[in-house]
Amino acid sequence: MPGRRFRLLCIASLLSVMLGGGVAPAAPEAHDPWPGLVQDIFNNRPMNDGADVIGIEMPYRAEDAAIVPVTLRTKLPPGDSRRVLRITLVIDQNPAPMAAKFELGPDANVTEISTRVRVNNYTDVHAVAELSDGKLYMAKTYVKASGGCSAPAAKNADEAKSRLGQMRYRQFARAGQGLGQVPASGAREAQIMIGHPSHSGLQMDQVTQLYIPAFFVNQLRLWQDDSLVLTMEGGISISEDPNIRFTYVSNGATRFRAEARDTEGHVFQKEWKVEDSGI
């Protein structure tokens, strides 16, 4: 009996060593890329709490990782003397984390920007607003999605080529307005849509099994008459057929202009009469 007990004690000791004292080893913590991104994208400038400055809205669990909606909303109260100069959208776990940088026209009073992005992994998403006080203010959200950057294009190559650079501009009636009641001045909501495949460089040609080179809209500029409304510096995270919806304050302009450029040097330009843009 003593010999049997000794053998059992030896076995128990061996199992204890193998299992680290009976406690399963802890899983390694997931790497947080944000501190490195602050250094790389923002030159390590201090980040302030942006809860009262900038808001970001995205679905917690995306239905389609290749077209995840995101809305950025400024939150400065009336009477605040500061102005939002730029908003940078960062998708932390994407291969190229800086998805877009928006610069707001000095007189356009842009308060909301919506677009669609690719999300490659479960990730934090940060919105960083740079204000006229020279400080950066940050807000973040979390999105469950994966594979968005490598998802196949929704349109075939011929269809995408035929629509390359086609632009449409729409305006929308706001609360209390009916069709045809968009005012000549005051707050407006509008949308720019650009036909473009926006290849991320991570998608594979299903026939050749080769990766499709990155090819995307990397610059967009919008004006009312000659007054700047909004610019965007885009990256591979912007979805196919870029779609930017935004609010701004009209200065009474009669024309709305757009100019887009892509990574192959194409320049797309179009102009609309404001009253003919549609709602």
N, C-alpha and C positions, 0 to 999 in steps of 0.2 A: 504493500500500500504506500509506504513512504517513497519508493522508487517511482510509482505511478504519479504521485503528487508532484514529485520533482520534475518529471517530464512535462506535466501540465503547466507548471510554473515557467519552464523554459520556453514552451510554445507560446504562452501568454506574453512573455518578455520579448520574444522574437516578433510577434505581431505588433506589439507596442512600438518597437523600433521601426518596423516597416511602415506603420501608419503615423509616425511622428508623435508617439505618446498617446495614441488613440484619438488625435484630432486631425481631421482631413486637412491637407495643405490648402491655404487660401488661394483663390484664383487671383492671378495678377491683375492689378488695376488697369483699366483701359487708359490709353495715352490720351491726354488732353492737348490738342494742338493749339488751343487759343493763345497761350502766352507767346508761342513762337510766331503766330500770325500777327499779334500786336506789334512784335518787333519788325517783321518783314513788311507788313502792309502799312503800318502807321508809325514806323520809326520809333517804336517803344514809347510813344507819347502817353501820358496818363489818361486812363479811362474813367469817366465820371458816371454815376448812376443816371441813366436816361429815362427813368420811369415817368417823369413829367415833361419829357422833351420829345421822345420818339417812341412810336409803337410799331410792333411787327406782328402780323397775323398770318398763320399758316395752319393747315390741318395737322393734328397730332399724328394721324396715320394717313398717309397719302394713298389715294385710290390708284394713281398712275405716277410712278416715280419720274417719268420723263416730262410730265406737265403738272408740276405741283404749283398751285396758286400761292402767291405771296402778296401781301399788302403792307406798305410802309405808310405811316401816318404821323405827321408832325402834331405836337401837342402843346405848343407854346400858348399860354393864355393871352387873350386880348390885352393890349397895353404893354406887353413885354417888349422892351426895346431891342432885344436880340433878334437875329434872323438866322434861319437854317441856310447854310451855304451849300453843303453837300451831304449826301447820304450814301454810305457804302454798305452793300449787302455781302455778307461773308457766310458761305456754307462750309463749316469747319472741316468736315471730313471729305469734301470733294477733291478730286485730283488737282484742280486749280481753284482754290477756295474763294477768291474774290470773284463773285458772280457778276456784280455790276456796281458802278459808281455813278451816281446821279448828281449833276450840278443844277441848282435851281436858279432860274432867271431872277435878277434883282428886283424886278417889278411885277413878276407874275403871280406871286403869293401861292405857289404850289403847296398844297397841304396833304395830298394823298397820291400815291403811286402804286399801281398794281401791275404785276406781270406774272409770267409762268417760268419755272426753273426746273432743271434736272437735279435730283438728289441721289447720290450714289451709295450712301450708307446711312444708317441711323446716326443722327448728328444734331449738335447744337447749330442754330443759325443766328447770326448776330446782325443787328442793324446799328450802324455807328453814324451819328449825326455830328457834323462839324458846324459850330455856330460862329456868329460874328464876334463873339467874345474870345475866339481863339481856342476854345476848349472842345474836347470830344466827349460825346455822351452816348452810352451804349445800352441797348436792350437786347434780349435774346429770347428764343423759343426753342423747342425741341421737336424734331420731326422723325417719325419712323417711316423710312422708305429705303429702297436699295435697288441698284442696277440702272438708275436713270441715265447715267452718262454713257452707258454702253448699249442702251435699248435701241433696236433697229428703228430707222426712220419710218414715220407713218406713211409717207408718200414715196412712190418709186422715183428713180432717178430722172426719168423723162418728165414726169409731172412736176417734180421740184424744179427742174431746169426751166420749164415753160413759165413758171410763176416767179422766177428769180427777180427780186427787186420790185415787184408790184406792190404799191402802197395804197392803203385806204385810210381815210380819215372820217371819223364819226363824232357827232356830238350827241349828248343825251339830255333830255329834259330832267331838271332836278325837282325835288319835292315841291308841289304846288304849281308846277308848270305843266301845260299840256303840249301836244305836238305843235310845232310851229311857234312856240312861245319862248324860245331861247332869247334872252335879252341881248341887246347890242353891247352892253357892258355889264360888269358884275361877275359873280361866281359862275363857272361853267365846269362841266365834266366832259372829257373828250377821250378819244382812243385812236392810236396809230397802230396799224397792222402792216407787217412787211413779209412778203413771200420770200422765204429763204430756208434752205435745209438746215443751217446751223449745225454742221457736223462737229462733234466733240473731239474727234481724233481717236476715240475709244470704241467706235462702232465698227462692225465687221461686215464687209460685203458678203452677202449670203451665197453668191455665185463663185467668186474668186477665193473666198476665205482670207482675204487680205484686209488689213485695217484701212478704213477710209480716212484720208488726211483731214486734219482740222480745217474747217472752212465756216466762218461765222461772221455775223455783224458785230463789229467792234466799236463803231461810233454811230451815234444818232444825235441830231440836233433839230430842235423844233423852235419856230418863231411865230409870233402873231405880228403881221407886217414885218418890221425890222427889229422888233423887240424880242430878245431871247426868252423863251418859256422854260426850256428844259434841255439838258444834254445827258447822254448816257454813254459811258464807256463799258462795253460788254465783254464777256468772256464765254468760255465753252459751256457754262452752266445755264445760259439762257436757252429756253426751249426752241424747238423748230418753229418757224414762222413767228418771229418775235411779235409780241402783242403788249403794248404799253397803254394802260388806262390811267388817267390822271385828272386832278382838279386844278383849276387855275382861275385867275381873275382876268377877265377880258379888259383890254384898254380901248375897246371900241374899234379894233382893227377890222378891216374888210377881207384880209387874206390870212391864210394859215399856210406855213411852209415847212417842209421836212427835207432833211438831207441825211442819208445813211451811207456808210462805207463798210466794206467787209475786208477780210484778211487777204483777199486776192487783189485788192486795189479797185474793185468796182465801186462806182459812185452812183447812188440812186437819189433822184431829186423829184419832188412833186409839189405843186401848189394848188390850193383850193380856195374858192370864195367861201367865206365863212357861212353865209346864208344858204349855200348850196351843198353843204357838207353832209346833210342828212342827220336824222336823229334815231 
